[in-house]
Amino acid sequence: MPHRRLGRSGLLVSAIGLGSRYGPMAEIPTDRTARLAIIHRAFTLGINLFDTADVYAAGDEERLLGEALRDLPRSEVVVASKCGLAMGAAANGRGLSRKHIVESCHGSLRRLGLDYLDLYQFHAPDPGTPLEESVAAIDLLQRQGLILYWGVSNYQELHYQELLDACRAVGVQPPVADQIKHNLLRRGAEERLLPLLRRSGAAVLAYSPLEQGFLTGKYRSPADAAAGNRLGQRGPEAAAAILSAHNLAAMDDLRPLAAQAGLTTTQLALAWILREPVVASALIGATRAEQLDDCVAASGVALAADLLDAIDRVLRLRLARIRMDDCTQELRACEASLQPTS
């Protein structure tokens, strides 16, 4: 398993990381033994980065990870958690105030059974709290030794630039990572955010690298989003957006490219993300331990230049199809507006 530096820091994280399973309970294995086995299998395969958050399953995902970590050497794992989203109905039970950040950190440490977190992240921007207050709280936790590094999640270019300005204003080292949704079909960060992260010395932790399992290639029609699988649990509208005609057509083109390279579509999708040096780790989810093997095999794959060109052609065609449909819909809307009314 290759390891990469987390931004400007000296911390090394596995190119494939394991994220906590969260969301509708129907998609989460209820057998704790099986879920612990997934974490232990990940460690055996060389994964050292384990990412969670206080809000996942109302804290139970942190408890589960903490239970698994008791069997693993603490010095060999990198534990990441997050704060900021609502943990109950209390007035100060959400956001990025000094009070909530500090109390959330202590809560995560209790549930995980740890003395410190390797990486602590703001789960999302909080427009209601001064950034200087939030950054100063992180500095306090670092000085106390409760967290070693800090980062953010779901920060886009404007949010991240404002955060950098706040760090300079209060004299605090900026974050070492931004955890964002980034995959073959979600490339919005490439134009502005990724260059900003490179310049500032931060890494990307890419979550949902397989787009809710779609990029594994197992979905071939909208009907495949059954109630029991992850896409089906997202609800009909979210599933329909991912299982669009454009995306399904793109997958039809990507499958043979993967096969010609001797890869699964899962490995192709993960290797594509990891081709980018600013990406420190792709955070996968798993419901079965055997799923990890396919993902981990992608960590050392270098995609040839001609294969990358072929992938780009497929993705450009997908974007052209989407724009063509958008234009068609816009034209139809204009035509409808010109029809005489009764």
KAJO-V581290 format. One line per field, one symbol per residue. ss: DSSP state (h for helix, s for strand, l for the rest). phi: phi as a letter, one per 20 degrees, with the letter a starting at -180 (. if undefined). psi: psi as a letter, one per 30 degrees, with the letter a starting at -180 (. if undefined). A space follows every 50 residues. Layout:
# KAJO-V581290
ss: ???
phi: ???
psi: ???
This chain:
# KAJO-V581290
ss: llsssllllllssslsssslllllhhhllllhhhhhhhhhhhhhllllss sllllhhhhhhhhhhhhhhllllhhhlssssssllllllllllllllhhh hhhhhhhhhhhhllllssssssllllllllhhhhhhhhhhhhhlllssss ssslllhhhhhhhhhhhhhhllllllssssslsllsllllllhhhhhhhh llsssssllllllhhhlllllhhhlllllhhhhllhhhhhhhllhhhhhh hhhhhhhhhhllllhhhhhhhhhhllllssssssllllllhhhhhhhhhh llllhhhhhhhhhhhhhhhhhhhhhhhhhhhhhhhhhlllll
phi: .fccfemffefdcffdddefebogffedgeeffffffffffgffeofddc dbafefllnfffffffffffedfgfdcddcccbpefdoefgdebndfgff fffffffffffemdebdfbccffafcfecgfffffffffffffemececc bcbmeegfgffffffffffdmdfffebcecfbagecdfeffcfgfffgfe nddddeelfdllnfffneecbgffeffedfffffofffffffefffffff ffeegfffffemdefgfffffffffegfeebdeedbdcffffgffffffd edfffffffffffffffffffffffffffffffffffeffee
psi: jkkkkjbflgkklkfkljlkklakfffkkfjeeeeeeeeeeeeefgkfkj kalefjhhffeeeeeeeeffglkefgkjkklllelkiagkegglahleee eeeeeeeeeeefhlflkekkkkelkjffkkeeeeeeeeeeeeefgfkell alkgkaeeeeeeeeeeeeeghkkllfljjljkaefigffeeeeeeeeeef gllkjjlhfgihfegfgfkflfffilffleeeffleeeeeeehleeeeee eefeeeeeefgglleeeeeeeeeffjffjekkjllkfkeffeeeeefffg kjkleeeeeeeeeeeeeeeeeeeeeeeeeeeeeeeeffkkk.
